[in-house]
Amino acid sequence: MKEIVAVDIGGTHARFAIAEIKDGRVVSLGEATTLKCAEHASLALAWEAFGRSLGRPIPREAGIAVACPINGEVLKMTNNPWIIQPAQLGSRLKLDDFVLVNDFGAIGHAVAQVGPEYMNHLCGPDVDLPSEGTITILGPGTGLGVASLLRGEDGYHVIATEGGHVDFSPLDAVEDHILQALRERFRRVSVERIVSGPGLTNLYEVIAELQDRPITIKDNRTLWTTAMEGTDNLAAAALERFFLSLGAVAGDLALAHGAHGVVVAGGLGQRLANILPHSGFAERFIAKGRFETMMSEMPVKIITHPQPGLYGAAAAYASKTASKQAETA
C-alpha cells in the first residue's frame, strides 16, 4: 500500500486529498481539501496551503489532474490564470514522482475504476457499462470536459480530448437564433458556450431577447438555483434548452467516438442527477436519424462519486506506475 497526493485543478477550485493505492488501483481516498484558485497565485502556493492544513509531511508522489491540454513546456489553464511548467513541478512541489493528466482524462480513469454503485442510470437500457469497447465521457462545469475510455482484455486506456470546443450545431429555429446571437458575441460558437455553467447565462439572455422579456437575474449562481427550482419561467426555459443541447452533444460525441456507452460527469452533472432523467436529454441523445435505434440501445450513466476528479487523478498515477513496473519486471 502506498500513500500519494491526489490533486484536481479546475477552472474555479483546486482540490487535494491523500489517496492509498495498490496494484494499479485506488484503495481509498481521504477527505478532500478544496481551495479557491483565485485566492492563490499559483499551484505551488495552493500546495503549501494544503500542506499546512494537512498538519503532517506531504507524500512525495502525486497524481495531478489539470483542466487544460497536457502538452508543451508551459501549460496555460483554460479557465484559470495559473501557469504550470511540468519540468519544474517535481522541484517546486518537492515530489519524487508524479503523473500529470488532463482533468477529464482523470475522470476517464475514475469511470474505469469506480464500482457500479457510483453509476446512476440516465437513459437507454438500465445495464452496466460495457466491459469492452469505447465509453464517451463528458461533463459540464466551468467548461465542458470530454474524454473517451477504451476497455479491453489488456486493461483500459483513457484518451483526453478537447471535444468541448467543437462547433455548436442548432437543431431547431430557437437554436438558430441562439447561434446567431452568440456568434455576435464570440464569433465562433463552440458547444462549451452553451453546455457549461456559464452557458446557462448565455441561453437565458438570448431567450429573454427572443421573448422580449427583461433580464432580472444577473448572477450565474443565482440563475442556476432559480432554474433548478423552477421558480422563474425564463430561467426554467433556459435550463430545458441546456438539457436539450447536452443530450444532442452527448449523442454526437458518442457517434464520433464509436462508443458503446456514455457517462455524464462534471460538477453540474452531479447537481443535475435528479433532474436530467426527466428532461429532454434522452430525446435529443437518440435523435440521430438512421442511427436512432443504435443510440436507444446505448446505456447512459451519471457518475455520482463525490470526488471523481481526485479519484481519477489517483487512479491515473496508480495505473501508470503499475504499467511501468510491469514493463521493468
C-alpha positions as CSV (number, residue, x, y, z in Angstrom):
1,M,0.0,0.0,0.0
2,K,1.3,3.4,-0.9
3,E,0.2,6.9,0.0
4,I,0.1,9.6,-2.7
5,V,-1.4,13.1,-3.1
6,A,-4.3,13.4,-5.5
7,V,-4.9,16.8,-7.0
8,D,-7.7,18.1,-9.2
9,I,-7.3,21.6,-10.6
10,G,-10.3,23.1,-12.3
11,G,-11.3,26.5,-13.5
12,T,-12.6,27.6,-10.2
13,H,-11.3,25.2,-7.5
14,A,-8.2,23.1,-6.7
15,R,-8.9,20.0,-4.7
16,F,-6.4,17.9,-2.7
17,A,-6.6,14.6,-0.9
18,I,-4.4,11.8,0.3
19,A,-5.1,8.5,-1.5
20,E,-3.9,5.0,-0.9
21,I,-3.1,2.9,-4.0
22,K,-2.1,-0.8,-4.6
23,D,-1.6,-2.9,-7.7
24,G,-2.6,-0.2,-10.1
25,R,-5.9,0.7,-8.4
26,V,-7.1,3.2,-5.8
27,V,-7.8,1.5,-2.4
28,S,-9.0,4.6,-0.6
29,L,-9.4,8.3,-1.0
30,G,-9.2,10.6,2.0
31,E,-11.3,13.7,2.7
32,A,-10.9,16.5,0.1
33,T,-9.5,19.9,0.8
34,T,-11.0,22.5,-1.6
35,L,-9.2,25.8,-2.3
36,K,-10.3,28.6,-4.5
37,C,-7.8,29.1,-7.3
38,A,-8.4,32.9,-7.3
39,E,-7.2,33.1,-3.7
40,H,-3.8,31.5,-4.5
41,A,-1.4,32.9,-7.1
42,S,0.0,29.5,-8.2
43,L,-0.3,25.8,-7.8
44,A,2.8,25.8,-5.6
45,L,1.2,28.3,-3.2
46,A,-2.0,26.3,-3.1
47,W,0.1,23.1,-2.4
48,E,1.7,24.9,0.6
49,A,-1.7,25.8,1.9
50,F,-2.9,22.2,1.6
51,G,0.3,21.1,3.4
52,R,-0.4,23.5,6.3
53,S,-4.0,22.1,6.6
54,L,-2.7,18.6,6.5
55,G,-0.6,19.0,9.6
56,R,2.0,16.4,8.6
57,P,4.5,15.7,5.9
58,I,3.0,15.6,2.4
59,P,3.7,12.3,0.5
60,R,6.3,12.7,-2.2
61,E,4.3,11.2,-5.0
62,A,1.2,12.6,-6.7
63,G,-1.4,12.2,-9.4
64,I,-2.3,15.7,-10.7
65,A,-5.3,16.5,-12.9
66,V,-5.4,19.9,-14.6
67,A,-8.1,21.5,-16.8
68,C,-6.1,22.0,-19.9
69,P,-4.3,20.0,-22.6
70,I,-1.2,18.2,-21.3
71,N,1.4,19.1,-23.8
72,G,4.2,21.6,-24.2
73,E,6.7,23.1,-21.7
74,V,4.2,25.5,-20.3
75,L,0.6,24.6,-19.6
76,K,-1.9,27.5,-19.5
77,M,-5.1,26.7,-17.8
78,T,-8.1,27.1,-20.0
79,N,-10.4,28.8,-17.4
80,N,-7.8,29.6,-14.7
81,P,-4.9,32.1,-14.5
82,W,-2.4,29.6,-13.2
83,I,0.6,28.6,-15.4
84,I,2.1,25.2,-14.9
85,Q,5.6,24.1,-16.1
86,P,5.7,20.3,-15.9
87,A,9.5,20.2,-15.9
88,Q,9.6,22.2,-12.7
89,L,6.7,20.6,-10.8
90,G,8.9,18.0,-9.1
91,S,11.2,20.6,-7.5
92,R,8.5,23.2,-6.9
93,L,6.3,20.7,-5.1
94,K,9.1,18.5,-3.6
95,L,7.9,15.4,-5.4
96,D,10.0,12.3,-6.2
97,D,7.4,11.2,-8.8
98,F,4.2,12.4,-10.3
99,V,1.7,11.8,-13.1
100,L,0.1,14.8,-14.9
101,V,-3.2,14.1,-16.5
102,N,-5.9,16.2,-18.2
103,D,-8.9,16.8,-15.8
104,F,-11.3,14.8,-18.0
105,G,-8.6,12.2,-18.6
106,A,-8.7,11.8,-14.8
107,I,-12.5,11.4,-15.0
108,G,-11.9,8.6,-17.5
109,H,-9.7,6.8,-15.0
110,A,-12.4,7.2,-12.4
111,V,-15.0,5.8,-14.6
112,A,-12.7,2.8,-15.3
113,Q,-12.1,2.1,-11.6
114,V,-15.1,3.0,-9.5
115,G,-17.7,0.4,-8.9
116,P,-21.2,0.3,-10.5
117,E,-22.7,1.7,-7.3
118,Y,-21.4,5.1,-8.4
119,M,-23.2,4.9,-11.8
120,N,-26.8,6.2,-11.8
121,H,-29.0,5.3,-14.8
122,L,-29.8,8.2,-17.0
123,C,-31.3,6.8,-20.2
124,G,-31.1,3.8,-22.5
125,P,-31.0,0.2,-21.2
126,D,-30.5,0.0,-17.4
127,V,-27.4,-2.2,-17.6
128,D,-23.8,-1.9,-16.5
129,L,-21.4,-0.1,-18.8
130,P,-19.7,-2.4,-21.3
131,S,-16.6,-4.2,-20.1
132,E,-15.1,-3.9,-23.6
133,G,-15.3,-1.1,-26.2
134,T,-15.4,2.7,-26.0
135,I,-17.2,4.8,-23.4
136,T,-17.7,8.5,-24.1
137,I,-17.4,10.8,-21.0
138,L,-18.5,14.4,-20.9
139,G,-19.2,16.8,-18.2
140,P,-20.4,20.4,-17.9
141,G,-18.8,22.6,-15.3
142,T,-16.8,25.8,-15.7
143,G,-16.2,24.5,-19.2
144,L,-17.2,21.3,-21.0
145,G,-14.8,18.4,-20.5
146,V,-14.7,15.4,-22.9
147,A,-12.7,12.2,-22.8
148,S,-13.1,8.6,-24.1
149,L,-12.3,5.4,-22.3
150,L,-11.3,2.3,-24.2
151,R,-11.7,-1.0,-22.3
152,G,-10.3,-4.3,-23.5
153,E,-8.8,-7.6,-22.4
154,D,-5.4,-5.9,-21.7
155,G,-6.9,-3.3,-19.3
156,Y,-8.1,0.2,-20.2
157,H,-6.8,3.3,-21.9
158,V,-8.0,6.8,-21.4
159,I,-7.9,9.4,-24.2
160,A,-8.3,13.0,-23.2
161,T,-9.8,15.4,-25.8
162,E,-10.9,19.0,-26.3
163,G,-14.3,17.9,-27.5
164,G,-16.0,20.7,-25.6
165,H,-14.7,23.1,-28.2
166,V,-16.3,21.6,-31.3
167,D,-18.8,23.8,-33.1
168,F,-22.4,24.2,-31.8
169,S,-24.9,22.8,-34.3
170,P,-28.5,24.2,-33.9
171,L,-31.4,21.7,-34.4
172,D,-34.4,24.0,-34.4
173,A,-35.5,27.6,-35.0
174,V,-34.8,28.7,-31.4
175,E,-31.3,27.3,-31.6
176,D,-30.8,29.0,-34.9
177,H,-31.5,32.3,-33.1
178,I,-29.2,31.3,-30.2
179,L,-26.3,30.6,-32.6
180,Q,-26.8,33.9,-34.4
181,A,-26.9,35.9,-31.2
182,L,-23.9,34.2,-29.7
183,R,-21.9,34.5,-32.9
184,E,-22.2,38.3,-32.4
185,R,-20.6,37.9,-29.0
186,F,-17.9,35.2,-29.6
187,R,-17.6,35.0,-33.5
188,R,-17.1,31.2,-33.2
189,V,-19.6,29.4,-31.0
190,S,-18.4,26.1,-29.5
191,V,-20.7,23.8,-27.6
192,E,-19.0,24.9,-24.4
193,R,-20.6,28.3,-24.8
194,I,-23.9,26.6,-24.2
195,V,-23.3,23.3,-22.4
196,S,-21.4,24.6,-19.3
197,G,-22.0,26.6,-16.2
198,P,-21.7,30.0,-17.8
199,G,-23.6,28.6,-20.8
200,L,-26.8,28.8,-18.9
201,T,-26.4,32.6,-18.7
202,N,-25.9,32.8,-22.4
203,L,-29.0,30.8,-23.0
204,Y,-31.0,32.8,-20.5
205,E,-30.0,36.2,-22.0
206,V,-30.7,35.1,-25.6
207,I,-34.1,33.6,-24.8
208,A,-35.0,36.7,-22.9
209,E,-34.2,38.7,-26.0
210,L,-36.2,36.3,-28.2
211,Q,-39.2,36.6,-25.9
212,D,-38.8,40.4,-25.5
213,R,-38.5,39.9,-21.7
214,P,-36.3,41.8,-19.2
215,I,-33.3,40.1,-17.7
216,T,-33.9,40.0,-14.0
217,I,-31.2,37.5,-12.8
218,K,-27.7,38.9,-13.2
219,D,-25.6,36.3,-11.2
220,N,-24.9,32.9,-12.7
221,R,-25.1,31.0,-9.4
222,T,-28.4,32.6,-8.7
223,L,-29.6,31.7,-12.2
224,W,-28.7,28.1,-11.7
225,T,-30.5,27.9,-8.4
226,T,-33.6,29.6,-9.7
227,A,-33.7,27.5,-12.9
228,M,-33.4,24.2,-10.9
229,E,-36.1,25.3,-8.5
230,G,-38.4,26.2,-11.4
231,T,-39.5,29.5,-9.8
232,D,-38.8,31.6,-12.9
233,N,-40.2,30.5,-16.2
234,L,-37.5,32.2,-18.3
235,A,-34.7,30.6,-16.2
236,A,-36.5,27.2,-16.5
237,A,-36.8,27.6,-20.3
238,A,-33.0,28.3,-20.4
239,L,-32.3,25.1,-18.3
240,E,-34.5,23.0,-20.6
241,R,-32.6,24.3,-23.6
242,F,-29.4,23.4,-21.7
243,F,-30.6,19.8,-21.3
244,L,-31.6,19.5,-24.9
245,S,-28.2,20.7,-26.1
246,L,-26.4,18.4,-23.6
247,G,-28.3,15.4,-25.0
248,A,-27.5,16.4,-28.5
249,V,-23.8,16.9,-27.8
250,A,-23.6,13.7,-25.9
251,G,-25.1,11.8,-28.8
252,D,-22.8,13.5,-31.3
253,L,-19.7,12.7,-29.3
254,A,-20.8,9.0,-28.8
255,L,-21.2,8.7,-32.6
256,A,-17.8,10.3,-33.2
257,H,-16.1,8.1,-30.6
258,G,-17.8,4.9,-31.8
259,A,-19.0,4.5,-28.2
260,H,-20.9,1.6,-26.6
261,G,-21.8,3.7,-23.5
262,V,-21.8,7.3,-22.2
263,V,-21.1,8.8,-18.8
264,V,-22.1,12.3,-17.8
265,A,-19.7,13.8,-15.2
266,G,-18.6,17.2,-14.0
267,G,-19.8,19.3,-11.1
268,L,-23.0,20.2,-12.9
269,G,-23.6,16.6,-13.9
270,Q,-23.9,15.6,-10.2
271,R,-26.1,18.6,-9.3
272,L,-28.4,17.7,-12.2
273,A,-28.6,13.9,-11.5
274,N,-32.2,14.0,-10.3
275,I,-33.4,16.4,-13.0
276,L,-31.7,15.1,-16.2
277,P,-33.7,11.8,-16.4
278,H,-36.9,13.8,-16.6
279,S,-35.7,16.4,-19.2
280,G,-35.4,16.4,-22.9
281,F,-31.9,14.9,-22.7
282,A,-32.8,11.4,-23.8
283,E,-34.9,12.5,-26.7
284,R,-32.1,14.6,-28.2
285,F,-29.5,12.0,-27.4
286,I,-31.1,9.4,-29.6
287,A,-32.3,11.8,-32.3
288,K,-29.7,10.8,-34.8
289,G,-31.7,9.9,-37.9
290,R,-30.7,6.5,-39.2
291,F,-28.9,5.7,-36.0
292,E,-31.8,6.2,-33.6
293,T,-32.2,2.5,-32.8
294,M,-28.5,2.1,-32.1
295,M,-28.5,5.2,-29.9
296,S,-31.5,4.0,-27.9
297,E,-29.7,0.8,-27.1
298,M,-26.7,2.6,-25.6
299,P,-26.5,2.8,-21.7
300,V,-26.1,6.4,-20.4
301,K,-25.0,6.9,-16.8
302,I,-24.2,9.8,-14.4
303,I,-21.2,9.2,-12.2
304,T,-22.1,10.0,-8.6
305,H,-18.7,9.6,-6.9
306,P,-18.3,12.7,-4.7
307,Q,-14.8,13.4,-6.0
308,P,-14.3,11.8,-9.4
309,G,-11.5,14.2,-10.4
310,L,-9.4,13.4,-7.3
311,Y,-10.2,9.7,-7.5
312,G,-9.2,9.7,-11.2
313,A,-6.0,11.6,-10.6
314,A,-5.0,8.9,-8.0
315,A,-6.2,6.2,-10.4
316,A,-4.1,7.7,-13.2
317,Y,-1.0,7.6,-11.1
318,A,-1.7,4.1,-9.8
319,S,-2.4,2.8,-13.4
320,K,0.7,4.3,-15.0
321,T,3.1,3.4,-12.2
322,A,1.8,-0.2,-12.3
323,S,2.4,-0.3,-16.1
324,K,5.9,0.9,-15.6
325,Q,6.6,-1.7,-13.0
326,A,5.2,-4.4,-15.3
327,E,7.5,-3.2,-18.2
328,T,10.6,-3.5,-16.0
329,A,9.6,-6.7,-14.3
